[in-house]
Amino acid sequence: MSIETRGNLNTLVLTGSAVPINEVANHIVDRKGLDWICNRYPISVDEVFECIDTIADLGGHYDQGITLINRGDDTEISLETVSVTDTVYFALISYGHQQAPDWLDMDKIYNRGLVKVIEEIYTDIKHDRDYYESSELHMCVQFAIFEELGNIDPETVLKNLDWDNE
């Protein structure tokens, strides 16, 4: 599997099938399932995730790419995504897929990526580390949480992470 460019516009396509990765990405944004995409094009599930990884890698800036809302309260936090840019969406799916490579449900994979990023951010903060600051994705998510919850105790966030509802 690999990605290559084709044509005078240097369109990114999957090698072999020549399916443009932007077409695959558009179907994912339109909430088409993996079965639908793989039946429409002569590509595998692994190639779909290769498209997602490529879009995530080339996505660009993450500034204000996600908005979260707390559906809980100050002690029982329940964060929900209100809006997300394609760049952040694909980055979180890519991250979630790294954590759970056998999963096929995009919503669950996205949630897994988001929860893992939040866990890494607030574990760093809890231990007075700043490793997360080297990742644009982590900084984007941290900014969204700060906008919604303010300067909150990291332990409160960590104990409310919903690993079971993925």
Protein Blocks (a to p, Z undefined) as FASTA:
>chain_A
ZZddedjkopacdehjlpafklmmmmmmnopafklmmmmpccdfklmmmmmmmmmmmnop
aehkbccddfbdfklccdddfbdcfklmmmmmmmmmmmmmmbcbfklmmmmmmmmmmmmm
mmmmmnopaklmmpmklmmmmmmmmmmnopadfklmmmmpcfklZZ
